[in-house]
Amino acid sequence: MIKQTLRQAWTMMKQHRLFTGIYIAGTALSVTMIMITFAVLYIKFGPIYPEENRERMLVMTHIYCRGLNPRYDNHAFHCSPKLAELIKEGQKLKQLLTIQ
């Protein structure tokens, strides 16, 4: 039964080469696109080392400063890595001071 099915498929592939090529290329392209999509999504959202705790990670892009006069004294700054380290050290120091 299987031999007969494979023989018929091989005969059809020989007779209709263009359609066979189109079918195989379309199937290969769709499987490739699905694999790429899932790989990108897994890399983007998956818990991959070194970011295992990505859902608990804090991301700072801007820091907003508000002055006494809110109409004129509002400023937004991009957060540099050095500033983020200083803020993190300040939080650790604040936690240490509140514990003691």
C-alpha positions as CSV (number, residue, x, y, z in Angstrom):
1,M,0.0,0.0,0.0
2,I,2.7,2.5,1.0
3,K,4.9,1.4,-2.0
4,Q,2.0,2.0,-4.4
5,T,1.3,5.5,-2.9
6,L,5.0,6.5,-3.1
7,R,5.2,5.2,-6.7
8,Q,2.1,7.2,-7.6
9,A,3.5,10.3,-5.9
10,W,6.8,9.9,-7.7
11,T,5.1,9.5,-11.1
12,M,3.0,12.7,-10.5
13,M,6.2,14.6,-9.5
14,K,7.8,13.5,-12.7
15,Q,4.9,14.5,-14.8
16,H,4.2,17.9,-13.2
17,R,7.6,19.3,-12.3
18,L,6.6,23.0,-12.2
19,F,3.7,22.4,-9.8
20,T,5.8,20.0,-7.7
21,G,8.5,22.7,-7.4
22,I,5.9,25.4,-6.5
23,Y,4.3,23.1,-3.9
24,I,7.6,22.1,-2.3
25,A,8.9,25.7,-2.3
26,G,5.7,27.0,-0.8
27,T,5.7,24.4,1.9
28,A,9.4,25.1,2.7
29,L,8.8,28.8,2.8
30,S,5.9,28.6,5.1
31,V,7.6,26.2,7.5
32,T,10.7,28.5,7.5
33,M,8.7,31.6,8.3
34,I,6.9,29.9,11.2
35,M,10.2,28.7,12.6
36,I,11.7,32.1,12.3
37,T,8.7,33.8,13.9
38,F,8.7,31.4,16.9
39,A,12.5,31.7,17.3
40,V,12.3,35.5,17.4
41,L,9.4,35.5,19.8
42,Y,11.2,33.0,22.1
43,I,14.3,35.1,22.1
44,K,12.4,38.3,22.7
45,F,10.0,37.1,25.5
46,G,11.6,33.8,26.8
47,P,13.4,33.6,30.1
48,I,16.9,33.2,28.6
49,Y,20.0,33.5,30.7
50,P,21.3,36.1,31.7
51,E,17.8,37.7,31.9
52,E,16.0,34.9,33.7
53,N,14.0,37.3,35.8
54,R,13.0,39.6,32.9
55,E,9.5,40.1,34.3
56,R,10.9,41.7,37.4
57,M,13.5,43.9,35.6
58,L,13.1,47.7,35.9
59,V,13.9,49.6,32.7
60,M,14.6,53.3,33.0
61,T,14.7,55.4,29.8
62,H,14.0,58.9,31.1
63,I,14.1,60.8,34.3
64,Y,11.6,63.6,34.8
65,C,12.4,66.6,37.1
66,R,9.7,68.8,38.3
67,G,10.4,72.2,39.8
68,L,8.5,74.6,41.9
69,N,6.8,76.2,38.9
70,P,5.3,73.2,37.0
71,R,4.6,75.3,33.9
72,Y,8.3,76.2,33.3
73,D,10.4,73.8,35.4
74,N,9.5,70.4,33.9
75,H,12.5,68.7,32.3
76,A,13.1,65.2,30.9
77,F,16.5,63.6,30.7
78,H,17.7,60.4,29.1
79,C,19.0,58.0,31.8
80,S,22.7,57.0,31.3
81,P,24.1,53.7,32.7
82,K,26.2,55.6,35.2
83,L,23.1,57.5,36.5
84,A,21.2,54.2,36.8
85,E,24.1,52.7,38.9
86,L,24.0,55.7,41.2
87,I,20.3,55.4,41.7
88,K,20.6,51.7,42.4
89,E,23.3,52.4,44.9
90,G,21.2,55.1,46.5
91,Q,18.3,52.6,46.8
92,K,20.5,50.1,48.5
93,L,21.8,52.8,50.9
94,K,18.2,53.9,51.6
95,Q,17.2,50.3,52.3
96,L,20.2,49.8,54.7
97,L,19.3,53.0,56.5
98,T,15.7,52.1,57.0
99,I,16.6,48.6,58.2
100,Q,18.9,49.9,60.9
